[in-house]
Amino acid sequence: MFQIDGSAMAITLGNTSVVTVFGGSGFLGRYVVQALARTGCRIKVAVRRPDLALHLQPLGSVGQIALIQANVRDEQSVARALHGADAAVNLVGILEQSGRQRFRAIHADAAERIAKAARAQGVRTLVHVSAIGASRLGSSVYARTKAEGEERVLAAFPEAVILRPSLLFGPEDNFFNRFGWISRISPVMPVISGKTRMQPVYAGDVAQAVKAALAGRANEGAVYELGGPVTYTFRELLKKICEWTGHPRPLIPVPAWMMKIPAFFVQFLPGAPITVDQIRLLQQDNVVSAEAANAHRTLEGLGIAGLRSVELIVPPYLQRYRPAGEFSTDRVSVS
């Protein structure tokens, strides 16, 4: 079942291998589960609410995808989910805090718990998905806890592969859909930090990177930074969103400190449009570092070619925010 490919211990993805995926019911998770299902391997999707992950089962053949109840805050349930697995993928993460879902508990404590259990259960390969911008010196709690999680994973499982995607996009994403909605209801588009650079990456391409890491195309203990084919400024992305939704709004620069005032109050509401921590994130570049690019710790370095662009994927799913929604006769052409 196992093979050595390059410098990393890997599994041969196929019908004799079992992969446990934590957080498989989320946005990125469905792409990862589908990519793994196509290899023929058996997948255990570890989630808090299996009844809310039933949409994953049609992505594989009958019996190929098993939904396992697990809470990443509970050591025993994590161990049960990993029992008998050859490999594990940790996709668990949150963009905002609510209730018991706190950044440190999810990004650091749970990440370490999964890594330790994977080691104890004899799992041979662990892929941990973090985020570009993870740094102990980051201005946002999100970035700092992501960095802490990486450190604790590698301390418990030194051979783990860390993947840091840039801003993820796809029909279910949180970024383009959020600002598409804002463009529809707001007379202006607030620009918090227009010069911030972003390198959006398609969720399907990140899923291919996860598969490549499991198959041994990544170096043990290495951190890979995953960005898309084009880098944009925040202002450029907002301008494109307004174009694709058919709402030509003026882009108004707003100082970050000013945006933090209303964000401080609305961040405690369910489904808050933005939080103070997210504003801090928007002030930081979100692109692949020169260090990672020079060391080939990128999507291309993992052998992922033909990266999908924002222009190819995003316009069709922003149709819903156009003046007549999906029935608009003024369709966006995709070249």
N, C-alpha and C positions, 0 to 999 in steps of 0.2 A: 504493500500500500504506500509506503513512504519512499521518497527519492531525495537525493541531494542534487541541487541544481545551483551552480555557482557557489556562493558563500553562505546561502541560507538553507536551513532545514525546511523542507517543503512536503506537501502531500500531493499525491497524484489525484487530481480532482476527477472523480468518476463514481460509478454506482457502488464502489466499495468504501467510499469515504463519507464521513459524517462531519458536518460543520455546524456549530452552534452560533447563531447570530443574535446578539443582544441589541434591542432597539430596532428590530427588523420591520416593525409596523409603521415606522416614521417615514418622512419624505425620502431620504436617501435609502432607507431600508428596503423599500419595495424594488428599487433598482438593483441593489446588491443581491437580494433573494432571487430575483429573476435571472441575473447573470450567472449565479451559482447553479440555479436549477437547470440551466441549459447545458451545464457540464455533465449532468446526470447524477451528481452527488446528492446525498440525503441531507436535508437541512432541518435543524431544530431552531425554531424562532422563539426566543425567550422574551416574553412580554408580560406586563402586569395584568392585562386584560385580553386573554386569548379571543374572547368573543368579539373584540374590536379589530382583530387581525385576520378575520376570515377572508378578506379580499386578497390575501396572499396565496391561498391554496390553489386557485386556478392558474397560478404562474408556473406550476410544475405538474408532473403526472400524478396519478392517484397514489396517495400515500407517501409521496416524495417530501412534502413539506409538512412537518409536525409543529403544531402550536403548543408551546410549553409555558405554563404559568411560572413566572419568576419575578421577584422584586430585587433589583440590584442593591437595595439597602439591606437585604437579608442574606447572610452568608450561606445558610443551608439551601435555600432555593437556587442560588447561583451555582452551588456545587452540584445539585441535582441536574440542572440544565446542562452542565458540562460533562456529566458522567457519560463515558463511552464516545466522546467526541474526539476526532483527530485534530481539528482546528477550531479556532474561535475568532469571531469578529465582534468588536465593541463599537457600536454606532451611537450609544446613548449620550445624549446631550440636550441641553435646554438653552433657549435664547433669552428667557426671562424667568425670574424667580416667582414662585407662588406656593403658598402653603409649606409643605415639607420638601418641596422641590427647590432646593437651594443649590447655587452654583458649586460650592465646595463639596456638598454631599454627593452630587451627581458626577461632576467632572473629575474630582480627585478621589474621594473616599470610595465611590462605586468602582471607578477605574482600577484602583489598587485591589479591591476585593475580587474583581473578575480576574485580574492577572494572577493573584495568589492562588485562587481556586483552580485556574487553568493549569498552573504548575503542579499543584497537588493532585489533580485528576489525570496527569500524564498527557495533557494536550501538547502536540508537537509544534504547532504554529499559532501565533497570536497576532492579529492585525488590530491596531487601535487607531480609530479615526479621531483626530483632534481638529485644529483649525489654524490657518495661516494667521500670524499675529499673536500666537500663544507666547507669552513672555512673563516671567516673574516680575519684570519691571513695567508691565503694561499699565495703562491708566484705567482700564476697565477691569472689574472683578471677573468678568467672563474670560478675558485673556489671561489673567493671572492664575485662575483655577484650571484652565486648560493646560497651562505650562506645568502646574503642580501635578496634574494627572499624568502627563507624559513622564515626568521624573519618577513618580511612584510606580508606574507600569514597568519601566525599564529596570527599576531596582528589584522588583519582584520577578520579572520575566525578561532578562537581559537580551534575549534573542527576538523580542517582539519588534514588529515593524510599525512605525508611526507614520500615518498619512495626514498631512495638513492641507485640506482643500481651501481654496479661496471661496468667494461668495458663490454659493450653489444656485443654479437655476434649472428650471423644469416646470411643467404645468402646475405642480403643487407647491412651488416655492413660496417663501415668505417675503422676499424682497420685491420682485417685479410685480407680484400680485398686490402687495400692500401699496406701492406707489401708483400702480394703475388705478386702484380704488380711490386714492387721494386725488389723482388727476380728474377723476369723474365728479367728485363732490366739492372740491375746493376751487375757488376762482384763481388761485395762484399756487405755484409749487415752491415751497420753502427749500432753499439750498443751504444746508448747515455748513458744509465744508466742500465747496465746489471743486477744489483742486486735489482732493483726496483721490488717489489712484486705486482702481479695482481691476481684478483680472478674473471675471466671472467664469466658472467652469460648470459644464453640463453634468448633472447628477449621473447620467448614464456612463460618462467617461470616468468618473470617480469609481463607479461600480466595477468597471473593467480594471482599474488600478488595484482594487481590493482583490479581485480574482488573480491578477498577476502576482501580487505579494504572497498570496496563499500558495501559488504554484512555484514559488522560489525564485522569482525574477527580481526580488529586492534583497538588499544586504541586511544581515542580522543587526538589530539594534539601531538601524538607520532611520533618519527622519526625512521623509519625502514631502516636497511642497508641490501642490497640484493646482495649476492655473490654466485658464483657457487660452485660446490662440490670440486674443486681442486684449490689450490693456486700455481702460477708459478712465476718464475722470468722473467723479460723482455727477457733476453738472452734465457731462455728455450723456450719461445713462438716463438722467431725468428728462433731457431733451428728447431722447429716443422714445421713452415711455409715453410722453405727451403726443408724439407723432403717431405711435402705433395705436394709441387709444382714441385718437381723433379729437383730443382736447388740447389745443394749442395754448397752454397756460404760460403766463410770464414767470420766469425763474427769478425769484426774489432772494438775494442773500440775507440770511438771518444769523446773527452771532450765536455761537453754540451756547453761551451763557444764558441768552434770552430764551432759547428753546428748552433749556433745562428746567426753567421755572414751571411751565405747564406740564412738562414731562414728569416732574417730581410728583405732581398730584394725580395725574391720570395713570401712572405706572402701576398703581395698586388695583386698578379696575380690571376685570376679566377681559381679555382680548385688547389690552391697551395698544393704541396705535404706535407708541414709541415710549421708551424708557430712558432714564438718565444714562444708564450703562450703555445702551445702544447708541446714544449720541456720542459718547466717548469713543466707541468703536468706529463710528463714521468719520472721526477726525484722524484716524490712522490709516496709512496705506495698507492695502490688502493684496499684495502682489508677491510673486515668487522672488525670493532673494537671489542676488547675484551669486552668493555662496552655493546655494542649492543648485542653481542652473549650471555653474561651472563644474560641480561634482556629479552632474547628471542625476541628481535626486529629484526628478520631475516625472511628469506623465510620459514624456518622450523617453526618459531613461528607463522606464518600466516597459517600454515597447508599445505604448499606446499611441497609435497614429490616427490621422483623420479626425482631429478634435472638432466637435460641433461648436459652432459660434452662436453668440446671442442673437445675431440677425437671422439665423436659420431657425432657431427653436422658439424664441420668445414671441414674435408677432402673432402667430396663430392663437395662442392662449390668452393674449391680451385683447382679442376681439370682444370678449364679454364686457369690457369696460367702454366700448365705443358707444356713441349716442343711441344707436338702435341695437346695441348688444351684438349678439352673434348673428342677428338677422340684418345687420347693416349692409346696405348695397355698396357702400364705399369701403370695400375690403382692402386690407393691406396686402400688397403683393410681396411675396417672398422669393428672392432670387437665389 
